[in-house]
Amino acid sequence: MKKLSLLLLTLAMSVPGCDRPSRAVDADDRSRTESATADASTSRAKAAPSALNILEVRPDLTGFDPAKGEKVDISFRIDKPAKVRLNIFDGRNRLVRLVDAGQLPAGEHRLTWDGLDGKGRAVPPEAYVYTLIAVNERGDRVIHDLTDITGGEAVAAKDVQWNAASGALDYRLEKPARVNVRFGLANGGPHLHTLVDWVPRTAGTHSEAWDGWDANRVLRIASHPMLSPSVTGYSLPENTLFVGGPVERIAFADLTDEIFREQQSSTRNKRMAFHVDQPLDTRGDLSISLKVEGSAAQDADGRWIVSGQVPIRLDVAAEDRQRLLERRFEQVFYVDGLYTFENEVGVLPMTWNWDTSNLSEGEHFVTVNARGYEGNFGTATARVWVKRQTGMTKQ
């Protein structure tokens, strides 16, 4: 189990216009296949003979800002008359907007999305995917959807560089991706802060601002010699549209109807610590708390005054509790950044009886990591002042 734990920590802290064939379904919902060739400049595909085909699908923009009056046009061609609609889905695969074009003749067409949801409200800045569905008078139905057949690959960020003076973490992505940025201490030290948690980023160079404080604003570690940033990413599908500017956290439109995108490929088995296999709304890291129990008091600086055996209580925010228990986890405690104790079977809440008798008198820091077996992390740190008990001497 400890080897598994070390593997998970290593995974968590290390820096590791197009067109594809549309899916055709006849009246009995039996799928037909098309063969395609991808061309990065024209995004054209060659389709096998079918009752109906959607071809040459391409957006004029991959990112736009509705607040500036911008819109995106999705161009496409159908080879036979059909009723066509454009669908927009959020990161949960829930329908945000349906643009119904009605009956269209064979030929080239263009549908527009203005960045609004079905009730005319601006959607949050985020990444969305589009699909096209066409149905002819015979009932033949074609879906153009690249969501399940592109993206989802692990992306290694390039040129990762932390600048303590400017408070910026710079890195480069070769593909658009959802990104997680964490800070911790190297050589088996604790995870201390998650800066961005699976937010969308375009391909290219990015800079994330950080003030250097840990998750609880207890430790300022910007210039710590063992500071280790980690940038993990998974590529976004080729039918992704970026709405608005860069975001700091995942956001979803306020939707009342639960209409989900039709899956276009078989479900893969979950992979250990492979975050893209988790639903986006439960993919993020955890909110946890650390508290000294018993009669310990706090001084004016917020430090717990402790001595001898000290009960340290770990708990998890109510909204994260069930998710963590279902995915299983372990708790790891660190004192002054050094590994001290591990409970490999996670329970909630959990109390660790910490023996302070071998510590020097003065200020110390206790950090706990809740490490989910699927790669989710939680962290909390408490400042303590260890006071020597009367009549005791340090060994």
Buried (B, 14 or more C-beta within 10 A) or exposed (E): EEEEBEEBBEBBBEEEBBBBBBBBBBEEEEEBEBEBEEEEEEBBBEBEEBBBBBBBBBBEBBBBBBEEEBBBEBBBBBBBBBBBBBBBBBBBBBBBBEBEBEEBEBEEBEBEBBBBBBEEEBBBBBBBBBBBBBBBEEEBBBBBBBBBBBBBEBBBBEEBEBEEEEBBBBBBBEBBBBBBBBBBBEEBBBBBBBBBBBBBBBBEEBEBEBEBBBBBEBBEBBEBEEBBBBBBBBBBBBBBBBBBEBBEEBBBBEBEEEEEBBEBEEEEEEEEBBBBBBEBEBBBBBBBBBBBEEEBEBEEEEBBBBBEEBBBBBBBEEEBBEBBBEBEBBBBBBBEBEBBBBBEEBEBEBEBEBEBEEBEEEEBBBBBBBBBBBBBBBBBBBBBBBEBEEEEEEE
